Amino acid sequence: MNITDMKLNESKVVTSFKGHSKDYINRLMDVGLYLDANITLIKRLAFDSLFLIEVDDIEICLRKKDAIKIEVT
């Protein structure tokens, strides 16, 4: 399952950053998105092309092409 499969207000744990480069993973970690982080899907925006998630009281907006590569359980 990935972020795009989540339902609104559903909480999951990040298990992998499949297909992302090391530089992009480092950028995600800089803004607070890391392995084993608890995330909640807050909103789907722009006809499901953007996903607003919450991690440790921080809101992060991800593009669909990036969110689809982040595995959660």
C-alpha positions as CSV (number, residue, x, y, z in Angstrom):
1,M,0.0,0.0,0.0
2,N,1.2,3.5,-0.7
3,I,0.1,7.0,0.3
4,T,-2.3,7.3,-2.7
5,D,-4.2,4.2,-1.5
6,M,-4.9,5.8,1.9
7,K,-8.3,7.1,2.9
8,L,-8.8,10.6,4.4
9,N,-7.9,10.8,8.1
10,E,-6.3,7.4,8.0
11,S,-3.0,6.9,9.8
12,K,-0.2,4.6,8.6
13,V,3.5,4.0,9.2
14,V,6.1,4.7,6.4
15,T,7.9,1.5,5.5
16,S,9.9,2.4,2.4
17,F,10.8,5.0,-0.1
18,K,10.7,2.7,-3.1
19,G,12.2,4.2,-6.3
20,H,13.3,7.5,-4.9
21,S,16.9,8.7,-5.3
22,K,19.0,9.1,-2.2
23,D,19.0,12.9,-2.6
24,Y,15.2,13.0,-2.7
25,I,15.0,10.7,0.4
26,N,17.3,13.1,2.2
27,R,15.0,16.0,1.2
28,L,12.0,14.1,2.6
29,M,13.9,13.5,5.8
30,D,14.8,17.2,6.0
31,V,11.1,18.1,6.1
32,G,10.3,15.4,8.6
33,L,9.2,12.4,6.6
34,Y,11.3,9.4,7.6
35,L,11.1,5.6,7.8
36,D,8.8,4.4,10.6
37,A,7.1,7.9,10.8
38,N,3.4,7.9,11.6
39,I,1.5,9.8,8.9
40,T,-2.1,10.9,8.4
41,L,-3.7,11.7,5.1
42,I,-5.3,15.1,5.6
43,K,-6.5,16.0,2.1
44,R,-6.4,15.1,-1.6
45,L,-6.0,18.2,-3.7
46,A,-6.1,19.2,-7.4
47,F,-8.1,16.2,-8.6
48,D,-6.0,13.7,-6.6
49,S,-2.7,15.0,-8.0
50,L,-1.5,16.4,-4.6
51,F,-1.6,14.7,-1.2
52,L,-1.5,16.7,2.0
53,I,-0.2,14.5,4.9
54,E,0.6,15.2,8.5
55,V,3.8,14.0,10.1
56,D,4.6,14.9,13.7
57,D,2.3,18.0,13.6
58,I,3.9,19.2,10.3
59,E,1.9,19.2,7.1
60,I,3.6,18.2,3.9
61,C,2.1,18.3,0.4
62,L,3.4,15.6,-2.0
63,R,2.9,15.2,-5.7
64,K,1.1,12.0,-6.8
65,K,4.3,10.8,-8.6
66,D,6.2,11.0,-5.4
67,A,3.4,9.8,-3.0
68,I,2.9,6.7,-5.0
69,K,6.5,5.5,-4.3
70,I,6.1,5.9,-0.5
71,E,5.0,2.5,1.0
72,V,3.0,2.5,4.2
73,T,1.4,-0.1,6.4
